Structure formats: structure tokens, C-alpha cells
Amino acid sequence: MNRVKSFLFGAVEKIVIHCAATSRKDLIWDRMRRDCADCVPVLINPPMLGMEYVQVHYSAGLLRPAHADVMVIG
């Protein structure tokens, strides 16, 4: 079923996390590694203008183009 869903709607390609506080980076990485790092690449980047956010990149599917969702966490 997951293959059909990925074919039609795309799938998660990677997750990029920007965190402003360096101390939070290790906490976030431990949690992400446990939850989904085996499934998709997870990148944790240094601060960018002091904002904290998560970007989820999706591949293209038959019914949906490639895109990324952004959620501000800070």
C-alpha cells in the first residue's frame, strides 16, 4: 500500500531541521534518529537567522508535484 501511495502522492525524501540553539541540536537528533532516521535522511543544520524550523521534502508523485512543507518550531 505504501508503494501505491508514494507513486500517486510522492514520498518523504528528506527532513531538514534548522535549530538556533546548539544545545537543542543533540536532543533533536537523538529523538529523530530513534523515530525516523532509518527511513529517510535527517539533516540538522546550524542556525539560519536565528529561526528554528523543520522542512520536509517530498518527491513527485503522479498526482502531486515535488514540494516541501515548512513548520516553524521556534
C-alpha positions as CSV (number, residue, x, y, z in Angstrom):
1,M,0.0,0.0,0.0
2,N,2.9,2.4,0.8
3,R,4.3,1.9,-2.7
4,V,1.0,2.8,-4.3
5,K,0.6,5.9,-2.0
6,S,4.2,7.0,-2.9
7,F,3.6,6.5,-6.6
8,L,0.4,8.6,-6.5
9,F,1.3,11.3,-4.0
10,G,5.1,11.2,-3.6
11,A,7.1,10.2,-0.6
12,V,9.3,12.0,2.0
13,E,12.8,12.4,0.6
14,K,14.5,14.1,3.5
15,I,13.9,16.1,6.6
16,V,16.0,19.3,7.3
17,I,15.9,20.8,10.7
18,H,17.3,24.3,11.5
19,C,17.8,24.9,15.2
20,A,19.0,28.1,16.7
21,A,20.2,26.7,20.0
22,T,23.2,24.3,19.7
23,S,22.2,22.5,22.9
24,R,18.8,21.6,21.3
25,K,20.6,20.1,18.3
26,D,21.7,17.0,20.2
27,L,18.3,16.5,21.8
28,I,16.5,16.8,18.5
29,W,19.0,14.5,16.8
30,D,18.6,11.7,19.4
31,R,14.8,11.8,19.0
32,M,14.8,12.0,15.2
33,R,17.3,9.1,14.9
34,R,15.1,7.0,17.1
35,D,11.9,7.8,15.3
36,C,12.7,8.1,11.6
37,A,16.4,8.4,10.6
38,D,16.4,4.8,9.4
39,C,13.6,5.6,6.9
40,V,14.7,9.0,5.4
41,P,17.8,11.2,5.6
42,V,17.6,13.7,8.5
43,L,19.8,16.8,8.4
44,I,20.3,19.1,11.3
45,N,21.7,22.4,10.2
46,P,23.2,25.3,12.2
47,P,21.1,28.4,12.9
48,M,19.9,30.5,10.0
49,L,18.9,34.0,11.0
50,G,18.0,32.7,14.5
51,M,14.9,30.9,13.2
52,E,14.1,27.3,14.1
53,Y,12.1,25.3,11.6
54,V,11.6,21.9,10.0
55,Q,11.5,21.4,6.3
56,V,10.0,18.1,5.0
57,H,10.9,17.5,1.3
58,Y,8.6,15.3,-0.8
59,S,9.4,13.6,-4.1
60,A,7.0,14.0,-7.0
61,G,4.1,11.6,-7.4
62,L,1.6,11.0,-10.2
63,L,-1.0,13.4,-8.6
64,R,1.3,15.8,-6.8
65,P,4.5,17.7,-7.8
66,A,7.6,17.6,-5.7
67,H,7.4,20.1,-2.8
68,A,8.4,20.9,0.7
69,D,6.4,21.7,3.8
70,V,7.9,24.1,6.4
71,M,6.9,24.3,10.1
72,V,8.3,27.0,12.4
73,I,9.3,25.5,15.8
74,G,10.9,28.5,17.5
